[in-house]
Amino acid sequence: MLTINTQIPTPARGTVRALVKAHNNWQAFITAKGKLSAQALNSDLLEFALMHPALAEQIQNVLNATAGTYGNAVKTDGPETMMEDAPDDMAAAPAVEGFEVDGILAGVEQLMSPLVRQEIAKTLGPVVAAANRGPVEIERIVEVERIVEVEAGAGPRPVATPKARRDKKVTVRSLLSSKASAPYLDKLVTLWTGGADVPAVDPFYVVDREQVATLLTAFERGTNCWLTGPSGTGKSTMPQFVAALTGRPFVKIGMTKQTDIETLTGGDGLSAGKTYWKDGALVKAMRQPGTVILIDELTLAPAGVQAIVQLVADDFRCITLTTGEVVKAADGVVFVVADNTNGAGDEGGLYAGTNVSNAALVTRFLRMVHVDYLSAQKEAEALANHTRCPMPAARHLADFVAQARRLPALQGVVISLRQMVGFVQMMQDGFDTKYSFATTISSRMPSVEKAAMEALADLAWSTTFEALINGNAVPVAPSNSAAASAFNDTY
C-alpha cells in the first residue's frame, strides 16, 4: 500500500515523476511549497499522489510492475533524496540498482581470465551506474514578453526599443468628438500603447473630419494612403495627427534627388575594427509594430528608391536585405505618401524635379486623398489657436490670403498656414507689418509675384490688420478705395 514513506526504486523514478508532473494541480502544489519541480523530493511526490486517489493507484501499479520486472535486483533508496540526486561514483557501491556488473558478465566470464574480468568489471562500473540513475529532468526558466528589440546585426551598442501593442477599440466619432451622422464615424479603430516615437496630440490642429476619418479607417485595415496637394496644406501633419490620436509610432522619411537605397534599407557599419549591419530608416521603422511610416515627397526620389517603396508597400510587405535576411513589416505598420503630385508628374510646372512614378507603385496606395488649403474660416481658427492672436485679426489675415490665392497675378504662389503663423508671431515680437510680411511671406516669391503681393498688402489691409492685432480702432476705408475694390475688404 502506498504511503508517504514508500521508497521509489530508481527504475521507476522517471515514470512516477512523469505521472505526477502531468497532473493539472502539480505545479500549484509544488510552487506553494516554495520549490521548483526539479527540486521535488520523493515525499513531495507521494504526498501529492495521496491527495489524488486515481494518481496514487497509477503510481502503485508502476511500483508493482517495477518490482516484478527487476525482482531482487531492485533495491530501495535509503535516506530520501531528490529525484535527480545520485552518487557521482556508483562503481564503488557494493550493489548497483537495476543492473549489476556480475549479471552482465555472467554469460561470458568463463571465457575470461580473472585478471581480464576484473579490468572489464572496473570499466563497466561507471556505465552501469549511469544506466541506473534513471531519467534526469532539466528545467529551463525562460523569460517571456520582453519588449526589447536589438538592432539587426551585432552593432557597437544594442538599441532597446519599446514596442507598441494593440489596446482597446473605439469609434472614429469618439476620437473626433463629432455629433455628425456620417456612417464612417461609427467604425471601430484600434488604439495602440507602449510604443516609442509616438507624437503628442496637437490640441490646435484643425480637423477635416472626412479626411482624418479616411486615414483612421485605412490604417485600421492596413491600407496604404497617398496624400496629394499644394505645398503648405498639411499633408504631412495629418498622418502625424492620426498617429497621435491612436497612439501609433510615427516616422517621417523625407526624399530628395540624392536619397539612395542604402539610406532606406541599411548597410555595413564599422565599430572597433569590425563590420556590422545597421538598418536603414525604412527597415528600422518596419520592425516597429503599429508604426505610421510617412514617405514625404516620394516623386523627388530616383526610380531605384521608389522601387524599394513599391516593394514594401505591396501585400507581402517585406524586403530581402543584402545579408539574406527577409524583413517583414511588423503588425499594424502602414505606409503614407505625402507628395505635391499624384504620381503622374508635375502638370502645372510648380514642382520642379518631381518624377513620374511607376503605375504599379501608385496603385499600392489604395486611397488617394487630395489635401487642399483649409477654408478661410478654418484657417482663421487654426491661426488663432496657434498664435493666440485676436480672432478678428486672424479672420482678416485668412480672408486676405484666401482671396490673394485666387488672383490671376498670383496663380501658383504658395502661401501656407505655416507662413501665416510666422507672420503673426513676428508682429507679436514687435516688428512692423511691412517688414514682418516681407520676411515671412513675400520674400520667398518670384520677383514679379513678390512685387504684386507687397503692393496689395500695402493697401488698407495692412493697417487694418495692425489695428486688429493690437486691439486698436480700425481705420475706415472708403467703399471706393483700392483696398475695397481689390479684396472686397469689409473691415
C-alpha positions in Angstrom: 0.0 0.0 0.0 1.3 3.4 -0.9 2.3 5.7 2.0 4.3 8.8 2.3 7.3 6.7 3.4 7.1 4.3 0.4 10.5 4.1 -1.3 10.6 4.7 -5.0 13.1 2.4 -6.8 15.4 4.0 -9.3 14.0 2.4 -12.4 10.5 3.7 -11.5 11.6 7.2 -10.7 11.2 8.6 -14.3 7.7 7.1 -14.7 6.5 8.2 -11.3 7.8 11.7 -11.8 6.1 12.0 -15.3 2.8 10.9 -13.9 2.9 13.4 -11.1 4.0 16.3 -13.3 1.3 15.6 -15.8 -1.4 16.3 -13.2 -3.1 19.7 -13.6 -2.6 20.6 -9.9 1.0 19.7 -9.5 2.6 23.0 -10.4 0.4 24.9 -7.9 1.2 22.3 -5.2 5.0 22.4 -5.6 5.0 26.2 -6.0 3.1 26.6 -2.8 6.0 24.7 -1.1 8.5 27.2 -2.5 10.2 24.8 -4.8 10.8 24.2 -8.4 9.5 21.0 -9.9 13.1 19.7 -10.3 13.7 20.1 -6.5 10.8 17.8 -5.5 11.7 15.0 -3.1 10.1 11.5 -3.0 8.0 12.6 -0.1 6.6 15.6 -2.1 5.6 13.2 -4.9 4.0 10.8 -2.6 2.2 13.5 -0.6 0.7 14.9 -3.7 -0.2 11.4 -5.1 -2.0 10.5 -1.8 -4.2 13.7 -2.3 -5.4 12.2 -5.6 -6.5 8.6 -5.3 -6.5 7.9 -9.0 -2.9 9.1 -9.3 -1.9 7.1 -6.2 -3.3 3.9 -7.8 -1.3 4.6 -11.0 1.9 5.0 -9.1 1.2 1.8 -7.0 0.8 -0.1 -10.3 4.1 1.3 -11.6 5.9 0.2 -8.4 4.4 -3.3 -8.6 5.4 -3.7 -12.2 8.9 -2.5 -11.5 9.3 -4.9 -8.6 8.1 -7.8 -10.8 10.5 -6.9 -13.6 13.7 -6.4 -11.6 12.9 -8.7 -8.7 15.6 -8.7 -6.0 17.9 -6.6 -8.2 15.7 -3.6 -7.4 16.7 -2.0 -4.2 15.0 0.9 -2.5 16.5 4.2 -1.5 18.0 4.6 1.9 17.6 8.1 3.2 15.3 10.1 1.0 16.9 12.1 -1.8 15.9 14.5 -4.5 14.8 12.8 -7.7 17.9 13.8 -9.7 20.2 13.2 -6.8 22.5 10.2 -7.2 26.1 9.5 -6.1 28.7 10.5 -8.7 30.7 7.3 -8.3 28.4 4.2 -8.4 31.3 1.9 -9.3 32.4 1.7 -5.7 28.9 0.7 -4.5 28.6 -2.9 -3.2 25.5 -3.4 -5.3 24.1 -1.5 -8.3 20.4 -0.7 -8.6 18.6 -2.0 -11.7 21.6 -3.5 -13.3 24.6 -5.4 -11.9 28.1 -5.9 -13.3 28.0 -9.6 -12.3 24.8 -10.2 -14.1 26.1 -8.6 -17.3 29.3 -10.7 -17.2 27.7 -14.0 -16.1 27.3 -15.3 -19.6 30.8 -14.7 -20.8 33.0 -14.9 -17.7 34.0 -18.5 -18.4 35.8 -17.1 -21.5 37.9 -14.7 -19.5 40.8 -14.9 -17.1 40.2 -13.5 -13.6 42.5 -10.5 -14.4 40.7 -9.7 -17.6 37.3 -10.0 -15.9 38.5 -7.7 -13.1 39.5 -5.0 -15.6 36.3 -5.2 -17.6 34.2 -5.0 -14.4 36.1 -1.9 -13.4 35.5 -0.3 -16.8 31.7 -1.2 -16.8 31.2 0.2 -13.3 30.6 3.9 -14.2 28.5 2.8 -17.3 26.2 0.7 -15.2 25.9 3.4 -12.6 24.8 5.9 -15.2 22.2 3.5 -16.6 20.7 3.1 -13.1 20.4 6.8 -12.4 17.1 7.0 -14.3 15.9 10.0 -16.3 17.1 13.4 -15.2 14.9 16.4 -15.9 16.3 19.8 -16.7 14.0 22.7 -16.1 14.7 25.8 -18.1 13.4 29.2 -16.9 12.6 31.3 -19.9 11.8 35.0 -19.7 8.9 35.9 -21.9 7.2 39.1 -23.0 10.4 41.0 -23.1 9.5 44.1 -25.2 13.1 44.7 -26.3 14.5 44.9 -29.8 18.1 44.6 -30.6 19.2 46.4 -33.8 19.9 43.9 -36.6 23.4 42.7 -36.6 26.0 42.9 -33.8 26.4 46.7 -33.7 28.6 48.6 -31.4 25.8 49.1 -28.9 22.4 47.3 -29.0 19.4 49.6 -29.1 16.4 48.6 -26.9 13.2 50.0 -28.3 9.8 49.6 -26.6 7.3 48.0 -28.9 3.8 49.3 -29.4 0.9 46.8 -28.9 -2.8 46.8 -29.7 -5.1 48.0 -27.0 -8.8 48.7 -27.0 -11.0 49.7 -29.9 -13.0 53.0 -30.0 -15.2 54.6 -32.6 -14.0 57.3 -35.0 -16.7 59.5 -33.6 -15.2 59.4 -30.1 -11.8 60.3 -31.4 -13.1 63.3 -33.3 -15.7 64.3 -30.8 -18.2 64.6 -33.6 -22.0 64.6 -33.5 -22.5 64.3 -37.2 -24.5 61.5 -38.7 -21.9 60.1 -41.2 -21.7 56.3 -41.1 -17.9 56.2 -41.1 -17.9 57.9 -37.7 -19.3 54.7 -36.1 -16.5 52.5 -37.4 -14.2 51.0 -34.8 -10.4 51.7 -34.8 -7.7 50.3 -32.6 -5.7 52.3 -30.1 -2.1 51.4 -29.5 0.0 51.6 -26.4 3.6 51.2 -25.2 5.5 52.3 -28.3 8.3 54.8 -28.8 8.3 57.7 -31.2 4.5 58.4 -30.6 3.8 62.0 -31.3 1.8 64.2 -28.9 -1.7 65.3 -30.0 -1.7 68.8 -31.3 -4.5 70.5 -29.4 -4.7 73.3 -32.0 -5.0 71.0 -35.0 -8.0 71.9 -37.2 -9.6 68.7 -38.2 -11.0 68.0 -41.6 -13.4 65.3 -40.3 -13.8 63.3 -43.5 -10.1 63.2 -44.5 -8.9 62.3 -41.0 -11.6 59.6 -40.9 -10.3 58.3 -44.2 -6.9 57.8 -42.7 -8.2 56.3 -39.5 -10.3 53.6 -41.3 -7.5 53.0 -43.8 -4.9 52.4 -41.0 -7.3 50.0 -39.3 -7.5 47.9 -42.5 -3.7 48.1 -43.1 -4.4 50.1 -46.2 -1.7 52.5 -47.6 -2.7 56.1 -48.4 -1.3 58.7 -50.8 -1.9 62.4 -49.9 -1.5 64.9 -52.7 -2.0 68.6 -53.0 -0.2 72.0 -52.9 2.6 72.8 -50.5 1.6 74.0 -47.1 -1.8 72.3 -46.9 -0.9 70.0 -44.1 -0.2 66.7 -46.0 2.5 65.7 -43.5 0.8 66.9 -40.4 -2.4 64.9 -41.0 -0.9 61.4 -40.7 1.1 62.6 -37.7 -2.1 63.8 -36.1 -3.8 60.5 -36.8 -0.9 58.6 -35.3 -1.0 60.7 -32.2 -4.8 60.1 -31.8 -4.4 56.4 -31.9 -1.1 56.0 -30.0 0.9 54.8 -33.0 4.6 55.4 -33.5 5.3 57.9 -36.3 8.3 58.0 -38.6 8.8 60.6 -41.4 11.3 59.8 -44.2 12.0 62.8 -46.5 13.0 62.1 -50.1 15.4 64.1 -52.2 17.2 63.5 -55.5 20.2 62.4 -53.5 18.3 59.8 -51.5 19.9 56.3 -52.1 18.7 52.8 -51.5 21.1 52.2 -48.6 19.6 55.2 -46.7 16.3 53.2 -46.7 17.5 49.6 -46.3 20.8 49.9 -44.4 24.3 48.7 -44.9 27.5 47.7 -43.2 28.8 49.8 -40.3 32.2 49.8 -38.7 33.0 49.6 -34.9 36.2 48.7 -33.2 37.6 47.4 -36.4 34.6 45.1 -37.0 31.8 45.4 -39.5 28.1 45.0 -38.5 24.8 45.5 -40.2 22.9 48.8 -39.5 19.3 49.1 -40.5 18.3 52.0 -42.8 15.4 54.4 -41.9 12.8 52.4 -43.7 13.8 48.9 -42.4 14.2 50.2 -38.9 10.7 51.7 -38.9 9.2 48.5 -40.5 10.4 46.4 -37.5 8.2 48.5 -35.1 4.6 47.4 -34.7 1.8 49.9 -35.4 4.1 52.4 -37.0 2.8 55.0 -39.4 5.6 55.5 -42.0 5.3 58.8 -43.9 7.3 59.0 -47.2 7.5 62.7 -47.9 7.9 64.0 -51.4 8.4 60.5 -52.9 8.4 61.7 -56.5 11.6 63.6 -55.9 13.4 60.3 -55.3 15.3 58.4 -58.1 13.5 55.4 -59.7 15.5 52.8 -57.8 14.5 54.3 -54.4 10.8 54.5 -55.5 11.1 50.8 -56.4 12.0 50.0 -52.8 8.9 51.7 -51.6 6.9 49.9 -54.2 8.3 46.6 -52.9 7.5 47.1 -49.2 4.1 48.6 -49.9 2.6 45.5 -51.6 0.5 42.8 -50.0 3.6 40.9 -48.8 5.2 44.0 -47.1 8.7 42.6 -46.9 12.2 43.2 -48.2 15.2 41.0 -48.5 18.4 42.6 -47.2 21.8 42.1 -48.7 22.6 39.9 -45.7 19.9 37.5 -46.8 17.5 38.4 -44.0 13.9 38.8 -45.0 12.4 41.7 -43.1 8.6 41.6 -43.0 6.7 44.7 -41.8 5.6 44.3 -38.2 1.9 44.0 -37.1 0.0 47.2 -37.9 2.7 49.0 -40.0 1.1 51.3 -42.6 2.7 53.5 -45.3 1.6 57.0 -46.3 3.0 59.1 -49.2 2.7 62.9 -49.0 3.5 64.4 -52.3 2.7 67.6 -54.3 1.7 65.4 -57.2 -0.4 62.3 -57.6 2.5 60.4 -59.2 1.6 61.4 -62.7 4.1 64.2 -62.9 4.1 68.0 -62.4 1.3 69.2 -64.6 1.5 72.9 -63.6 5.2 73.4 -63.5 5.2 74.4 -59.9 7.2 71.5 -58.5 10.5 71.2 -60.5 12.4 68.0 -60.1 9.5 65.7 -59.5 9.4 62.4 -61.4 6.6 60.4 -62.9 6.0 57.3 -60.7 5.5 53.7 -61.9 1.8 52.9 -62.0 2.5 49.8 -60.1 3.8 51.9 -57.2 0.9 54.3 -57.2 -1.7 51.5 -57.2 -0.1 50.1 -54.0 -1.8 53.1 -52.3 -5.5 52.3 -52.4 -6.7 55.6 -51.1 -5.5 58.9 -52.7 -6.7 62.0 -50.9 -6.4 65.5 -52.3 -5.5 67.8 -49.5 -6.2 71.5 -50.2 -6.0 74.6 -48.2 -8.4 75.0 -45.3 -11.4 77.3 -45.8 -10.7 80.9 -44.7 -12.8 80.3 -41.6 -10.9 77.2 -40.5 -7.5 78.8 -41.3 -8.5 81.7 -39.1 -9.4 79.2 -36.3 -6.0 77.5 -36.7 -4.2 80.8 -36.8 -5.9 82.0 -33.6 -5.2 78.6 -31.9 -1.5 78.6 -32.7 -0.7 82.2 -32.1 -3.4 83.3 -29.6 -4.0 86.4 -31.7 -7.4 88.0 -31.6 -9.9 86.2 -33.8 -10.8 89.4 -35.8 -7.1 89.7 -36.8 -6.9 86.0 -37.7 -10.0 86.3 -39.9 -8.7 89.4 -41.6 -5.4 87.7 -42.5 -7.1 84.5 -43.6 -9.5 86.3 -45.8 -6.7 88.3 -47.4 -4.7 85.2 -48.1 -7.7 83.2 -49.4 -8.5 86.0 -51.9 -4.9 86.5 -52.9 -4.6 82.9 -53.8 -7.4 83.3 -56.3 -6.0 86.4 -58.1 -4.7 85.6 -61.6 -1.4 87.5 -60.9 -0.7 85.2 -58.0 -1.6 81.8 -59.5 0.8 79.1 -58.4 2.1 81.2 -55.4 2.2 79.2 -52.2 1.0 80.9 -49.1 0.7 78.3 -46.4 -0.8 78.4 -42.9 2.7 77.9 -41.6 3.8 81.2 -43.2 0.8 83.0 -41.8 1.7 81.8 -38.3 5.2 83.1 -38.8 3.9 86.5 -39.9 1.7 86.8 -36.8 4.4 85.7 -34.5 6.8 88.4 -35.9 4.1 91.0 -35.3 3.8 89.8 -31.7 7.5 90.1 -31.3 7.2 93.8 -32.0 8.2 94.1 -35.7 6.1 96.3 -38.0 3.6 94.9 -40.5 5.6 95.6 -43.7 8.9 94.0 -42.5 7.1 91.0 -41.0 5.1 90.4 -44.2 8.3 90.6 -46.4 10.3 88.3 -44.0 7.7 85.5 -43.7 5.6 85.6 -46.8 6.6 87.7 -49.8 10.4 87.2 -49.7 10.2 83.6 -51.0 8.2 84.5 -54.0 9.4 85.2 -57.6 10.2 88.8 -58.1 7.1 89.7 -60.2 4.7 87.9 -57.8 6.6 89.4 -54.8 6.1 92.9 -56.0 2.4 92.3 -56.7 1.8 90.7 -53.3 3.6 93.5 -51.4 1.7 96.2 -53.3 -1.6 94.6 -52.4 -0.6 94.2 -48.8 0.4 97.9 -48.7 -3.2 98.9 -49.3 -5.6 99.4 -46.4 -5.3 95.7 -45.4 -2.0 96.1 -43.6 -3.1 99.0 -41.5 -6.3 97.3 -40.6 -4.5 94.1 -39.6 -2.1 96.1 -37.4 -5.0 97.7 -35.6 -6.9 94.4 -35.1 -3.9 92.5 -33.8 -3.1 95.3 -31.3 -6.8 95.8 -30.3 -7.0 99.4 -31.6 -9.7 101.1 -33.5 -9.9 100.0 -37.2 -9.5 102.9 -39.7 -12.5 103.1 -42.1 -11.6 102.7 -45.7 -13.9 104.4 -48.3 -16.0 102.0 -50.2 -14.4 103.1 -53.5 -10.8 102.6 -52.2 -8.2 100.4 -53.9 -8.3 98.0 -51.0 -12.0 97.6 -51.1 -12.1 97.0 -54.8 -9.2 94.6 -54.8 -10.2 92.5 -51.9 -13.8 93.4 -51.1 -12.5 94.2 -47.6 -15.3 94.7 -45.2 -13.3 95.7 -42.1 
